[in-house]
């Protein structure tokens, strides 16, 4: 697989803040079908609409894996030399940022004695580092084997939702943002993590709020999203692995300039110079 720079920027100092959803947004990590558990009777009105969620997954996959086929990424695993150990799966779970550990723990809970369970002691030891101690040489092979299992695929889906997707959509809605804005939040949390330091999602949002008010506070949505994307670009440039900001410049900015607040198709964008289209 062709390497593309990616990953969350702030989580090597210890356990990942991204793995701890904000108060009021958490969903049991052992509850399948997390969206239904949170909003069993509420009709989706934004990025959580199934069709829009599919679009979101494709756009993120274009940046994370240079493909629109996000379901082909359950088996993806490699060390991209960004200091976070192994990066794997549909959202780039990392052995050094706690979210991979929680994913494998969830898999062990739902399907004891699976092919990855034996790596839990090693994953706990390498958490917060880029070490492969206790994982090599067979962990990538066994990850790809596990990825054929529908139980493990559902675990990836549920952890993606619990840690990244649901918090992003909830916060986007609370800020009065439509589908595009919720997607901007989601993509930021995927890359930067859900922390409060300057280059995590909380810090990016805080930087944006210093420049503009979101619609929920009476602000203009375009003005606020431009401020948020400005803050996002600043955060990306703080780390060499994220210095290519095309996932913002030639994707999210394009949708915003077009006034496509609902991410209606057709959509055309570029990431790292590669063109993508959803009809």
ABEGO torsion letter per residue (X at the ends): XBBBBBEBAAAAAEBBAAABBBBGABBBAABBGAAAAABAABBBABAABAAAAAAAAAAAAAAAAGBABAAAAAABBBBAGAGAEBBBEAAGBBAAAGAAAAAAAAAAAABBGBAAAAAAAAAAAABGBABABGAOAAAAAAAAAAAABAAAAAAAAAAAAAAAAAAAAAAAAAAGBBAAAAAAAAAAAAAAEABABAABAAAAAAAAAAABBBAAAGBBAAAAAAAAAAAAAAAAAABAAAABAAAAAABAAAAAAAGBAAGBOBBBBBBGGBBBBBX
